[in-house]
Amino acid sequence: MYASSPYDDLEAAGRGGRTGSFVMDEKIAREVRYGFIRKVYSIISVQLAITFFTSLLFMMNQSMRTWVATNGDTLFILAGLSGIVVLLVMVCNPGITRRYPHNYLLLLLFTLCESLTVGAVCTLYDPQIVLQALLATVVVVGGLTIFAFQTDYDFTSWLGMTSFLFWGVFAMGLLRVIFWRAMWFQIVACVVFAGFYGIYILIDTHLLIKRGKISIEEDDYILAAISLYVDIVGLFLELLRLLAILGASDDRS
C-alpha cells in the first residue's frame, strides 16, 4: 500500500491553498462588482428623481408653463447646448469623471440641464399623456432590465452593429424635421428611436453587470450612470411623442 510522503502532503496543501485563494479572489471581485452596480443604480435613481420633480414643478406651476410657452426656445437652446458641452467634457476626458468632487459636480450639472429640458418638453403635452408615457417607460425599462439580468446572451456584441445603426437613426432624425407634417412618418420615427434606446438599455446594462466580453470598469460609475440615464430619458421622450401623436390622430378620427 502506498504511503503518502510529507512532500505529497505539502503539494496537496499548496493546491488547496491556491484553490482557496482563487475562490476568495473571485468572491471579492464579485462583491466589488455588486457594489459598483448598486452605486450606479443609486446615482441613476437620484438623477431620475431630480428630473421627475423638476418636470412636476414645470407642469404644476402655471407661471412656468406660460414662461416656457413664450421663452421655451431660449431654454431649450441654453439647457440643451450646456448639457452637450458637459457631456463632451466627460466623454473626451474620462479621467475627470473619476476625480471627486469634479465628477459629481459635472454629473449634477448635466442632470440639471437634462431635467430642465425634459421639464420644458412636458409642459407642451397634456398631463395625462405625460403620465401614460411615464408609466410606459417604467414598464419597458423594468422589463428590459430584468431580461438583461436573466439572459445569458451577450448584448455587448451588438456594439458594432449599433455604430452603423446610429447613422441611420441620425438620418431619420433629420427627415423627421423635414417631414414634420407627415404623421405616419413621425409615428415610424418614434418607434425606431424608442427601439434604438431600448437596444442601448440592454447593451449598457450588460456593460454594467459584466455579462459579456466587454464591460465598464468600476471606476467609471459616473459614465455608466449617465449612459443608462440618457437611454431612459430618451425612451421616455420618444414614448411621450408617440402617445401624443396617437392621441391627436384619435381626436381627428
Backbone as a ProteinNet text record, in pm:
[ID]
protein_1_A
[PRIMARY]
MYASSPYDDLEAAGRGGRTGSFVMDEKIAREVRYGFIRKVYSIISVQLAITFFTSLLFMMNQSMRTWVATNGDTLFILAGLSGIVVLLVMVCNPGITRRYPHNYLLLLLFTLCESLTVGAVCTLYDPQIVLQALLATVVVVGGLTIFAFQTDYDFTSWLGMTSFLFWGVFAMGLLRVIFWRAMWFQIVACVVFAGFYGIYILIDTHLLIKRGKISIEEDDYILAAISLYVDIVGLFLELLRLLAILGASDDRS
[TERTIARY]
84.5	0	88.3	49	130.8	106.9	215.1	206.5	244.2	165.1	191.8	314.1	394.4	514.2	483.6	570	549.8	542	618.4	615.9	477.2	414.4	279.1	181.4	195.9	105	122.1	247.4	272.4	218	235.4	186.5	35.1	-32.7	-178.5	-224	-152.2	-187.4	-169.1	-63.4	-39.5	-150.6	-193.5	-303.6	-429.9	-456.6	-574.6	-566.4	-444.5	-427.9	-451.6	-398.1	-418.4	-564.8	-633.6	-776.6	-855.8	-822.4	-891.3	-866.9	-741.8	-709.6	-786.2	-797.3	-870.8	-1018.2	-1077.1	-1217.7	-1238.2	-1144.1	-1154.7	-1143.8	-1047.6	-1031.8	-1156.1	-1212.5	-1333.3	-1450.3	-1459.9	-1567.1	-1552.3	-1428.2	-1403.7	-1437.4	-1396	-1425	-1575.1	-1648.1	-1793	-1858.6	-1810.8	-1867.1	-1837.5	-1718	-1683.3	-1774.7	-1802	-1888.5	-2030.6	-2080.3	-2215.2	-2224.8	-2119.2	-2117.2	-2117.7	-2046.3	-2043.9	-2182	-2250	-2384.6	-2481.2	-2475.2	-2562.2	-2534.3	-2408.3	-2370.9	-2425.3	-2413	-2461.6	-2612.4	-2684.7	-2830.9	-2876.9	-2799.4	-2832.1	-2817.9	-2711.6	-2691	-2802.2	-2837.8	-2945.1	-3076.5	-3102.5	-3226.3	-3233.3	-3120.8	-3117.1	-3136.9	-3072.5	-3088.7	-3234.6	-3297	-3436	-3529	-3497.1	-3578.8	-3570.9	-3450.5	-3434.4	-3513.1	-3504.4	-3576.8	-3727.1	-3773.2	-3916.7	-3971.4	-3905.6	-3957.2	-3942.2	-3839	-3826.2	-3939.7	-3969.3	-4079.3	-4212.8	-4229.2	-4353.1	-4370.5	-4261.5	-4266.5	-4305.7	-4249.3	-4282.9	-4430.2	-4481.2	-4618.1	-4721.9	-4690.1	-4786.7	-4791	-4685.1	-4676	-4721.3	-4833.6	-4889.6	-4799.7	-4735.3	-4646.8	-4528.3	-4478.3	-4368.8	-4415.2	-4535.6	-4590.5	-4604.2	-4650.2	-4664.3	-4527.9	-4430.4	-4296.8	-4234	-4252.1	-4197.7	-4265.6	-4395.9	-4468.9	-4415.5	-4364.1	-4314.2	-4161.9	-4090.9	-3943.9	-3883.3	-3963.5	-3917	-3796.1	-3790.9	-3678.1	-3545.8	-3546	-3423.6	-3380.2	-3476.2	-3445.3	-3392.3	-3457.2	-3413.4	-3270.1	-3240	-3106.7	-3000.8	-3026.3	-2927.2	-2906	-3016.9	-3005.2	-2950	-2997.3	-2951.3	-2803.2	-2758.8	-2617.4	-2528.4	-2574.6	-2495.9	-2479.9	-2588.3	-2581.1	-2485.6	-2487.8	-2397.7	-2252.5	-2225.4	-2088.4	-2037.4	-2119.7	-2079.1	-2054.7	-2142.1	-2126.6	-1997.9	-1967.7	-1844.9	-1721.2	-1727	-1614.3	-1588.3	-1694.2	-1677.7	-1634.5	-1691	-1657.4	-1515.3	-1476.4	-1343.4	-1233.5	-1271.2	-1173.9	-1223.9	-1220	-1276.3	-1212.5	-1089.3	-1022.1	-1092.4	-1157.4	-1225.1	-1347.5	-1403.6	-1520.3	-1481.1	-1351.1	-1303.7	-1248.3	-1248.6	-1193.4	-1305.7	-1303	-1401.7	-1347	-1427.4	-1573	-1610.3	-1508	-1536.2	-1640	-1630.3	-1721.8	-1866.7	-1889.5	-2027.1	-2080.9	-1994.4	-2038.6	-2080.3	-2000.5	-2035.8	-2162	-2173.9	-2293.9	-2417.9	-2408.9	-2522.4	-2557.5	-2456.4	-2480.9	-2548.8	-2500.1	-2560.9	-2704.3	-2727.1	-2862	-2957.8	-2912.6	-2997.7	-3031.7	-2934.1	-2960.1	-3063.7	-3047.9	-3143.7	-3281	-3283	-3409.9	-3486.3	-3415.3	-3480.5	-3538.7	-3464.2	-3513.1	-3636.2	-3629.4	-3743.2	-3863.3	-3840.1	-3949.3	-4018	-3938.6	-3996.1	-4075.2	-4023.4	-4094.4	-4228.1	-4229.8	-4353.1	-4463.8	-4427.9	-4531	-4604.1	-4546.5	-4607.9	-4714.7	-4727	-4819.2	-4921.8	-5029.9	-5133.7	-5078.5	-5106.5	-5053.9	-5089.4	-5206.6	-5245.8	-5154.6	-5117	-5025.4	-4887.7	-4844.6	-4715	-4714.8	-4823.5	-4834.2	-4832.3	-4903.6	-4903.7	-4763.4	-4692.7	-4556.1	-4463.7	-4483.9	-4402.8	-4425.5	-4551.2	-4582.8	-4529.8	-4544.5	-4493.5	-4341.7	-4274.2	-4128.4	-4086.5	-4156.9	-4126.2	-4140.3	-4248.4	-4272.8	-4165.4	-4134.8	-4037.4	-3897.8	-3855.8	-3722.1	-3711.3	-3814.8	-3813.6	-3805	-3884.2	-3881.8	-3748.1	-3691.3	-3561.8	-3450.4	-3456.3	-3353.2	-3358.6	-3478.4	-3493.7	-3445.9	-3483.8	-3441.5	-3289.4	-3227.3	-3081.9	-3010.4	-3066.5	-3004.9	-3022.8	-3130.1	-3161.8	-3099.3	-3089.5	-3045.1	-2894.4	-2852.1	-2709.9	-2654.9	-2742.7	-2697.6	-2615.5	-2509.6	-2420	-2462.4	-2535.1	-2580.3	-2468	-2354.5	-2243	-2186.8	-2220.9	-2177.7	-2249	-2352.6	-2426.3	-2362.4	-2256.9	-2198.4	-2152.1	-2094	-2051.4	-2168.4	-2278.2	-2396.7	-2460.1	-2464.5	-2530.4	-2454	-2323.9	-2248.1	-2294	-2329.1	-2385.9	-2531.9	-2603.5	-2743.9	-2759.9	-2661.3	-2667.8	-2684	-2609.1	-2616.8	-2750.7	-2810.3	-2944.4	-3046.9	-3032.5	-3122.4	-3099.9	-2974.3	-2942.5	-3007.8	-3000.3	-3063.9	-3215.2	-3273.1	-3417.6	-3454.5	-3366.3	-3390.9	-3397.5	-3311	-3315.1	-3442.2	-3480.3	-3602.8	-3725.8	-3717.4	-3829.7	-3857.3	-3751.5	-3768.2	-3827.7	-3783	-3831	-3977.2	-4011.9	-4148.7	-4228.4	-4220.6	-4285.6	-4437.3	-4491.4	-4636.8	-4688.6	-4600.4	-4641.9	-4654.9	-4778.1	-4799.4	-4748.2	-4768.5	-4725.6	-4573.8	-4501.5	-4355.6	-4311.9	-4382.2	-4350	-4370.6	-4475.8	-4501.4	-4389.3	-4351.4	-4242.9	-4113	-4085.6	-3962.7	-3961.5	-4075	-4083.1	-4057.1	-4115.1	-4095.8	-3949	-3887.3	-3746.4	-3656.9	-3680.1	-3598.5	-3618	-3742.4	-3769	-3699.4	-3705	-3635.1	-3484.9	-3431.7	-3288.4	-3246.3	-3324.1	-3293.5	-3311.3	-3410.5	-3430.6	-3311.7	-3256.6	-3138.3	-3021.3	-3005.3	-2893.5	-2913.1	-3037.1	-3059.9	-3008.7	-3035.7	-2985.4	-2833.2	-2773.9	-2627.9	-2561.5	-2609.2	-2547.3	-2566.1	-2678.5	-2698.8	-2600	-2575.3	-2477.8	-2335.7	-2305.4	-2174.9	-2159.3	-2270.2	-2269.1	-2250.7	-2326.3	-2322.8	-2211.3	-2134	-2018.6	-2061.4	-2166.9	-2219.7	-2144.3	-2094.7	-2028	-1876.4	-1813.5	-1668.2	-1621.3	-1709.5	-1676.8	-1754.1	-1690.9	-1758.6	-1703.2	-1773.1	-1729.6	-1649.9	-1538.9	-1457.2	-1527.9	-1494.6	-1560.3	-1539.6	-1428.6	-1401.8	-1488.5	-1552	-1631	-1779.1	-1811.5	-1951.8	-2030.9	-1964.7	-2034.2	-2076.9	-1985.1	-2018.1	-2122.5	-2114.2	-2213.2	-2351.7	-2360.2	-2489.4	-2544.9	-2459.1	-2504.3	-2555	-2486.8	-2527.9	-2670	-2697.5	-2831.8	-2934.7	-2895.2	-2986.5	-3029.7	-2935.2	-2967.4	-3058.6	-3032.6	-3118.7	-3262.3	-3277.9	-3411.8	-3485.4	-3417.1	-3479.6	-3516.6	-3426.9	-3456.8	-3576.6	-3585.3	-3700.2	-3828.9	-3825.4	-3943.7	-3991.5	-3900.2	-3938.4	-3998.1	-3944.4	-3999.1	-4137.2	-4155.5	-4287.9	-4387.9	-4343	-4429.7	-4475.4	-4383	-4417.3	-4510.5	-4481.2	-4563.3	-4706	-4722.3	-4856.5	-4932.3	-4861.4	-4926.5	-4974.8	-4894.1	-4933.7	-5052.7	-5046.9	-5158.4	-5285.2	-5270.7	-5386.6	-5445.7	-5359.6	-5407.4	-5478.8	-5427.6	-5492.3	-5628.8	-5641.9	-5772.4	-5873	-5826.9	-5916.8	-5967.2	-5882.1	-5921.8	-6020.9	-6009.6	-6095.4	-6227.5
-117.9	0	123.3	223.1	342.6	436.6	478.1	572.7	711.2	809.1	945.5	1001	1072.8	1134.4	1276.3	1333.8	1473.2	1566.6	1533.6	1617	1617.4	1497.7	1488.8	1572.7	1568.1	1645.4	1794.7	1838.7	1980.6	2023.4	1936	1967.5	1978.5	1885.6	1890	2015.7	2050.1	2171.8	2294.7	2291.9	2404.5	2419.5	2305.6	2310.7	2361.8	2313	2359.2	2506.7	2553.3	2695.1	2781.5	2735.6	2812.9	2815.6	2703	2697.7	2788.8	2782.7	2868.8	3015.4	3048.9	3188	3233.9	3145.2	3179.5	3204.1	3116.9	3132.9	3263	3294.1	3416.9	3539.9	3537	3649.3	3667.4	3555.2	3562.2	3618.7	3579.4	3629.4	3779.3	3823.9	3966.8	4045.8	3993.2	4061.3	4070.8	3965	3965.5	4067.2	4074.3	4170.7	4314.2	4336.3	4469.6	4508	4411.7	4440.4	4469.1	4391.1	4415	4553.7	4592.8	4726.8	4833.9	4809.5	4901.6	4914.3	4802.5	4804.2	4880.9	4856.3	4929	5078.8	5114.3	5256.1	5323	5255.6	5312.2	5331.2	5230.7	5242.8	5343.8	5362.3	5466.2	5604.5	5623.3	5751.4	5776.6	5673.8	5688.1	5722.6	5661.2	5689.3	5836.1	5891	6032.8	6120.1	6084.7	6160.8	6162.4	6046.6	6037.5	6110.4	6107.5	6180.1	6330.6	6380.9	6523.4	6559.7	6475.3	6500.9	6496.2	6400.2	6386.5	6509.1	6549.8	6662	6794.9	6807.3	6927.5	6934.7	6822.5	6817.7	6843.3	6786.7	6807.9	6955.3	7020.5	7163	7245	7212.6	7282.9	7265.8	7144.9	7116.3	7170.6	7173.3	7216.8	7368.1	7436	7580.9	7648.9	7717.1	7779.3	7889.4	7963.3	8070.4	8013.9	7897.6	7833.3	7782.3	7728.3	7680.7	7797.4	7910	8028.7	8078.7	8076.7	8123.4	8033.7	7903	7810.3	7830.7	7858.9	7880.1	8000.1	8100.4	8221.7	8223.1	8156.3	8158.9	8019.5	7923.9	7785.6	7763.8	7834	7815.7	7851.4	7959.8	8001.4	7896.7	7844.4	7741.8	7615.4	7571.8	7450.6	7465.7	7582	7603.6	7608.1	7686.7	7701.2	7570.5	7507.7	7382.8	7270.8	7262.8	7157.1	7168.1	7288.9	7308.2	7289.8	7338	7321.5	7173.9	7098.1	6954.9	6883.7	6923	6861.2	6893.1	7018.8	7058.9	6980.4	6970.5	6895.8	6749.2	6692.1	6551.8	6530.8	6622.6	6611.4	6622.7	6710.3	6723.8	6591.3	6524.2	6398	6284.3	6280.8	6172.3	6187.6	6311.1	6335.5	6334.7	6350.4	6348	6255.6	6123.8	6028.7	6037.7	6085.6	6093.8	6185.8	6289.3	6384.1	6321.2	6218	6150.4	6057.5	6041.9	5956.3	6037.6	6170.1	6255.8	6322.3	6302.3	6364.2	6498.9	6606	6611.3	6655.1	6666.7	6716.3	6630.3	6497.2	6407.2	6429.9	6448	6467.7	6605.8	6705.1	6838.5	6838.2	6773.2	6762.3	6679.5	6573.4	6489.7	6569.9	6648.5	6730.1	6834.3	6898	6999.8	6939	6822.6	6755.6	6714.4	6661.7	6618.6	6736.7	6850.2	6969	7018.5	7016.6	7057.7	6966.7	6837	6742.2	6757.1	6780.6	6793.6	6917.3	7027.3	7148.9	7126.7	7056.2	7027.3	6937.9	6831.2	6739.4	6809.8	6890.4	6963.8	7057.7	7126.7	7217.2	7140.6	7025.2	6943.4	6896	6855.7	6803.1	6907.6	7036	7140.4	7153.1	7098.2	7107.8	7001.4	6908	6796.3	6793.3	6722.6	6704.5	6620.5	6659.2	6583.7	6435.4	6401.7	6260.9	6183.6	6247.6	6184.2	6165.9	6265.9	6257.6	6142	6127.6	6018.6	5883.2	5872	5746.6	5712.7	5813.8	5791.7	5750.2	5809.9	5774.6	5629.2	5588.8	5450.5	5352.5	5387.9	5301.4	5288	5397.1	5393.8	5304.4	5315	5231.3	5083.8	5050.2	4910.4	4860.4	4939.4	4897.4	4885.4	4987.1	4984.1	4870.2	4852	4742	4606.9	4588.6	4462.4	4436.3	4539.3	4523.5	4495.6	4560.7	4540.5	4398.6	4351.8	4214.8	4114.4	4137.6	4048	4047.4	4166.2	4175.2	4102.6	4107.3	4039.2	3887.7	3841.9	3699.4	3625.5	3691.4	3622.1	3599.6	3493.6	3464.4	3520.7	3575.8	3631.4	3757.8	3774.7	3888.9	4002.5	4100.8	4213	4311	4300.5	4388.3	4354.6	4237	4200.9	4284.2	4357.3	4442.5	4579.9	4609.2	4742.9	4781.8	4687.3	4716.6	4749.8	4675.4	4699.1	4833.9	4868.8	4993.4	5115.8	5102.9	5216.6	5251	5148.3	5173.1	5216.4	5155.3	5189.6	5335	5387.3	5525.7	5622.4	5600.6	5693.3	5683.8	5565.8	5552.9	5627	5615.9	5687.5	5837.9	5878.1	6020.5	6076.3	6000	6043.1	6052.1	5957.6	5962.4	6083.7	6122.2	6241.8	6366.3	6374	6487.4	6484.3	6365.7	6352.8	6384.2	6356.4	6387.5	6537.8	6617.8	6763.4	6807.2	6744.1	6782	6742.6	6620.9	6570.5	6577.5	6692	6704	6702.1	6726.9	6723.3	6583	6493.8	6357.1	6273.8	6253.3	6185.4	6042.1	5973	5834.4	5823.1	5921.2	5918.2	5948.1	6037.9	6069.8	5948.5	5871.5	5750.2	5648.4	5628.1	5534.1	5578.8	5709	5761.8	5740.7	5763.5	5743	5597.6	5506.1	5363.4	5324.8	5375.8	5345.1	5400.9	5525.4	5587.1	5516.9	5482.7	5411.5	5275.3	5205.7	5078.1	5093.5	5202.1	5230.1	5248.7	5327.2	5346.8	5217.1	5136.9	5008.8	4915.8	4913.6	4831.7	4877	5007.3	5058.5	5035.7	5028.5	4992.5	4851.1	4760.1	4623	4619.5	4691.1	4691.3	4752.7	4870.1	4938.7	4860.8	4790.2	4706.9	4591.5	4530.7	4421.3	4471.5	4592.5	4651.6	4674.5	4706.7	4735	4608.4	4503.9	4382.4	4286.8	4326.9	4248	4109.8	4108.8	3982.3	3934	4026.8	3988.5	4004.4	4002.4	4013	4155.2	4253	4393.4	4441.4	4522.4	4572.7	4709.2	4776.8	4906.3	4884.4	4954.9	4942.1	5004.3	4954.4	5000.3	5149	5205.6	5347.7	5438.6	5382.5	5462.7	5460.7	5469.8	5464	5586.1	5700.5	5820.6	5803.7	5758.6	5737.5	5627.5	5524.3	5415.9	5467.5	5551	5606.9	5700.4	5784	5878.1	5803.6	5696.8	5620.3	5567.2	5502.7	5447.8	5558.7	5665.9	5778.8	5839.4	5859.8	5914.7	5819.8	5690.1	5591.1	5600.7	5608.8	5611	5739.2	5853	5981.3	5986	5938	5935.3	5847.9	5732.2	5643.4	5711.4	5778	5847.9	5954.8	6034.4	6142.3	6087.4	5976.2	5917.3	5857.6	5791.4	5737.4	5849.9	5959.6	6075.8	6132.3	6148	6199.3	6102.8	5973.2	5873.1	5873.5	5874.8	5874.3	6001.5	6113.5	6239.7	6236.1	6181	6171.2	6077.8	5963.2	5868.6	5928.4	6004	6069.4	6174.5	6248.6	6350.4	6287.1	6172.4	6104.7	6050.2	6005.1	5957.1	6071.2	6189.3	6304.2	6348.9	6333.3	6375.2	6278	6150.5	6047.4	6034.5
0	0	0	-82.3	-97.8	18.9	82.5	194.4	144.9	182.7	137.2	207.3	131.1	186.9	231.9	313.2	354.2	234.6	127.2	7.3	-56	-59.8	-116.5	-35.9	96.8	181.4	157.9	142.5	118.2	-17.4	-118.1	-252.3	-252.7	-183	-174.9	-102.8	3.5	77	-10.8	-93.8	-184.1	-286	-341.8	-438.8	-371.8	-250.9	-178.2	-146.8	-113.7	-83	-204.7	-321	-443.6	-481.3	-465.7	-496.9	-404.7	-274.7	-179.2	-207.7	-246.7	-279.3	-402.4	-502.5	-624.7	-594.7	-512.4	-475.2	-399.1	-308.7	-230.3	-320.6	-415	-507.2	-593.2	-638	-719.9	-639.3	-512.6	-426.8	-404	-380	-358.8	-484.7	-601.2	-727.4	-751.3	-716.6	-734.1	-641.1	-517.3	-422.4	-465.5	-519.1	-569.7	-685.3	-772.9	-887.7	-842	-746.8	-694.2	-630.5	-559	-501.3	-608.4	-716.9	-830.9	-893.6	-911.2	-970	-880.8	-751	-657.7	-662	-672.2	-676.4	-801.4	-914.7	-1041.1	-1037.7	-992.2	-988.7	-883.4	-778.8	-680.6	-743.4	-820.5	-889.2	-989.7	-1066.4	-1164.9	-1096.4	-983.1	-909.3	-868.7	-822.5	-785	-908.7	-1019.4	-1143.7	-1188.8	-1189	-1233.4	-1137.3	-1007.8	-910.3	-935.2	-962.9	-994	-1118.7	-1221.1	-1345.8	-1323.8	-1245	-1218.8	-1146.8	-1039.7	-960.7	-1034.8	-1116.2	-1199	-1299.9	-1364.5	-1461.3	-1392.9	-1273.7	-1198.9	-1163.3	-1124.9	-1092.1	-1214.4	-1328.6	-1452.2	-1486.6	-1469.3	-1511.3	-1413.4	-1285	-1184.8	-1167.3	-1207.6	-1191.6	-1320.9	-1315	-1434.2	-1488.8	-1400.8	-1447.3	-1525.1	-1482	-1554.6	-1690	-1693.5	-1821	-1918.3	-1867.5	-1952	-1998.5	-1906.9	-1942.8	-2049.6	-2035.2	-2134.5	-2269.4	-2267.4	-2392.4	-2469	-2397.2	-2463.2	-2478.8	-2389.5	-2392.1	-2401.1	-2445.5	-2448.7	-2537.4	-2651.8	-2743.9	-2676.8	-2601.6	-2532	-2430.3	-2355.8	-2256	-2321.5	-2429.6	-2498.9	-2549.5	-2607.1	-2663.8	-2554.3	-2448.9	-2342.1	-2265.9	-2224.1	-2147.9	-2234.8	-2359.6	-2449	-2480.3	-2518.7	-2551.6	-2429.1	-2314.2	-2191.3	-2156.6	-2171.1	-2144.7	-2238.5	-2366.3	-2464.6	-2432.2	-2394.9	-2361.1	-2240.3	-2136.6	-2016.6	-2050.7	-2132.9	-2171.8	-2250.8	-2342.6	-2421.9	-2333	-2233.5	-2140.6	-2069.7	-2026.5	-1954.1	-2045.9	-2166.9	-2259.4	-2313.1	-2345.8	-2402	-2296	-2170.2	-2061.2	-1950.5	-1975.4	-1878	-1739.9	-1734.5	-1605.2	-1507.7	-1560.9	-1471.8	-1406.6	-1470.5	-1412.9	-1298.3	-1276.7	-1167.5	-1050.6	-1066.1	-961.6	-883.2	-753.3	-664	-617.5	-611.8	-637	-777.8	-867	-1001.8	-1072.9	-1052.8	-1123.2	-1081.5	-952.5	-905.5	-943.4	-947.9	-989.8	-1136.8	-1220.8	-1362.7	-1381.2	-1303.1	-1310.2	-1273	-1165.6	-1122.7	-1227.7	-1285.5	-1388	-1510	-1553.3	-1668.5	-1638.3	-1519.2	-1481	-1476.2	-1424.4	-1419.5	-1559.7	-1649.5	-1788.3	-1853.3	-1835.5	-1891.6	-1826.7	-1697	-1625	-1669.7	-1691	-1740.1	-1879.1	-1963	-2098.3	-2094.2	-2015.9	-2005.2	-1943.8	-1840.6	-1778	-1874.8	-1956	-2055.3	-2160.7	-2201.5	-2300.8	-2245.2	-2120.2	-2059.9	-2055	-2044.8	-2041.2	-2174	-2279.8	-2412.4	-2434.8	-2342.3	-2360	-2247.2	-2274.5	-2173.8	-2058	-1933.5	-1818.4	-1821.1	-1873.6	-1880.1	-1975	-2087.2	-2181.9	-2118	-2042.9	-1974.6	-1874.8	-1800.8	-1703.7	-1773.7	-1885.2	-1960.8	-2011.7	-2060.8	-2109.5	-1995.9	-1878.6	-1761.9	-1721.7	-1715.4	-1678.2	-1782.4	-1910.2	-2016.9	-2007.6	-1975.5	-1961.9	-1846.3	-1734.4	-1617.8	-1653.4	-1723.5	-1760.8	-1857	-1960.1	-2061.3	-2000.6	-1926.4	-1866.2	-1764.7	-1683.9	-1588	-1656.6	-1762.3	-1835.5	-1901.9	-1966.6	-2033.3	-1932.6	-1817.4	-1715.2	-1659.4	-1628.9	-1578.3	-1682.4	-1808.2	-1915.9	-1930.2	-1922.2	-1936.2	-1823.1	-1703.1	-1589.3	-1597.8	-1662	-1664.3	-1781.9	-1896.8	-2017.2	-2017	-2084.4	-2099.8	-2230.5	-2313.1	-2440.6	-2416.4	-2493.8	-2477.8	-2570.9	-2516.9	-2598.3	-2631	-2562.2	-2597.1	-2735	-2786.2	-2921.6	-3027.2	-2988.1	-3081.2	-3097.7	-3022.2	-3026.3	-3166	-3238.4	-3374.9	-3465.5	-3449.9	-3532	-3499.7	-3371.7	-3332.6	-3380.1	-3402.8	-3455.5	-3596.5	-3675.8	-3808.7	-3797.2	-3703.8	-3684.3	-3641.4	-3569.5	-3522.7	-3638.3	-3746	-3858.8	-3929	-3931.3	-3986.8	-3902.7	-3770.6	-3680	-3690.9	-3706.1	-3722.2	-3848.2	-3957.8	-4082.6	-4066.5	-3995.4	-3971.7	-3887.2	-3796	-3716.5	-3802.7	-3903.1	-3995.4	-4079.5	-4125.6	-4204.4	-4120.3	-3991.4	-3902.5	-3902.8	-3907.3	-3910.5	-4043.7	-4151.3	-4284.7	-4303.2	-4264.2	-4283.8	-4153.1	-4086.7	-3956.6	-3966.5	-4085.7	-4103.2	-4133.5	-4175.5	-4210.6	-4082.8	-4038.6	-3911.2	-3914.2	-4025.8	-4035.2	-4019.1	-4077.9	-4066.4	-3923.6	-3856.9	-3718.4	-3627.8	-3655.8	-3577	-3597.3	-3724.6	-3754.7	-3688.1	-3695	-3634.9	-3483.7	-3419	-3273.7	-3237	-3313.7	-3286.7	-3305.6	-3412.9	-3439.7	-3329.8	-3292.4	-3187.8	-3053.8	-3020.7	-2895.3	-2895.7	-3009.8	-3021.3	-3007.4	-3063.4	-3053.9	-2908.4	-2834.4	-2692.1	-2613.6	-2651.2	-2584.7	-2602.8	-2724.4	-2750.9	-2664.9	-2653.9	-2574.3	-2425	-2379.9	-2239.6	-2213.4	-2306.1	-2292.8	-2295.9	-2391.2	-2404.8	-2282.4	-2241.7	-2127.8	-1997.8	-1986.3	-1867.3	-1864.7	-1980.1	-1985.9	-1963.3	-2010.9	-1981.5	-1831.6	-1768	-1624.3	-1541.3	-1574.8	-1492.8	-1534.5	-1636.3	-1680.7	-1727.9	-1810.6	-1859.4	-1982.7	-2065.7	-2189.3	-2181.7	-2299.8	-2307.5	-2278.5	-2302.9	-2279.5	-2157.6	-2075.7	-1956.5	-1919.8	-1829.1	-1778.6	-1650.6	-1638.3	-1518.5	-1397.7	-1280.4	-1158	-1131.1	-1180.6	-1157.9	-1244.9	-1346.3	-1440.2	-1405.1	-1277.9	-1235.5	-1281.6	-1296.6	-1343.8	-1489.2	-1573.2	-1714.5	-1731.3	-1648.4	-1655.3	-1620.4	-1517.3	-1476.4	-1583	-1640.1	-1742.8	-1865.6	-1904.1	-2022.6	-2007.2	-1895.1	-1873	-1852.4	-1786.6	-1764.6	-1897.7	-1988.2	-2120.5	-2197.2	-2187.6	-2253.5	-2202.7	-2071.9	-2011.4	-2046.6	-2036.7	-2070.3	-2218.1	-2302.9	-2445.9	-2477.2	-2414	-2433.4	-2388.4	-2273.8	-2223.4	-2321.5	-2373.6	-2465.1	-2594.4	-2643.1	-2765.9	-2741	-2627.8	-2594.9	-2573	-2514.6	-2494.2	-2627.8	-2718.7	-2851.6	-2924.6	-2914.8	-2982.6	-2930.2	-2799.2	-2740.2	-2774.8	-2780.5	-2816.6	-2961.2	-3050.9	-3192	-3208.1	-3140.8	-3149.4	-3090.1	-2981.5	-2922	-3013.3	-3082.9	-3176.1	-3294.6	-3342.6	-3455.2	-3415.5	-3289.5	-3241.9	-3233.4	-3193.1	-3182.1	-3318.9	-3420.8	-3555.2	-3618	-3580.2	-3641.1	-3568.1
[MASK]
+++++++++++++++++++++++++++++++++++++++++++++++++++++++++++++++++++++++++++++++++++++++++++++++++++++++++++++++++++++++++++++++++++++++++++++++++++++++++++++++++++++++++++++++++++++++++++++++++++++++++++++++++++++++++++++++++++++++++++++++++++++++++++++

